[in-house]
Amino acid sequence: MKTAKQAKWCYIGCSLLLMVIGAWIAWRPLASAEVICKVLGVLVFVCGCARILGYFSHDLYNLAFQFDLALGVFALLFGAVLFFRAGKIIAFLPAAIGAFVLIDGVFKLQTAADAKRFGLSDWWLILLGAALCAVLGVILIANPFGSAKFLMMLAGLSIAADGLQNLFNAFYTVKIMKRGKKE
């Protein structure tokens, strides 16, 4: 139970940081791309560690962390690439962010379906958030806009939306048994 609680709070912390960093990128889209890569790299790496911790925890529904071993390993690798190869990835940073948000959104689509199957009444909110993140990811990958500034603003908003989706999932789907009662 202790591990599930720790994983939940790590997940919440990472979600809040994603929201803050995403908002910062949206607000300062012309900030140094290398700084953005390094900050995101560290954050994504830490979030990957939190996801792996979550996978090995045991929450009541096993919904929020069900895909987090694979997503955690992906986040560790993606974070390392963002941090150590920032100069090489800058040219396609919005597309890389788009791929990350898309992958996370697609996995959460299944979480929404599982939440519905478990009988959680607000499963449709998970579905809505997952669909929004997936669409934002596709838009970032497709890059239908000519403006680099607008694309980075959208990348920041996508990161913030993914963080918000993660935050909702952490509060809504992670249930921990505490002395025979749900927490």
Secondary structure, DSSP 8 states (H G I E B T S, - for coil): -HHHHHHHHHHHHHHHHHHHHHHHHHH-TTS-HHHHHHHHHHHHHHHHHHHHHHHTS--SS--TTTTHHHHHHHHHHHHHHHHHTHHHHGGGHHHHHHHHHHHHHHHHHHHHHHHHHHT-TTHHHHHHHHHHHHHHHHHHHH---S-HHHHHHHHHHHHHHHHHHHHHHHHHH---EETTEE-
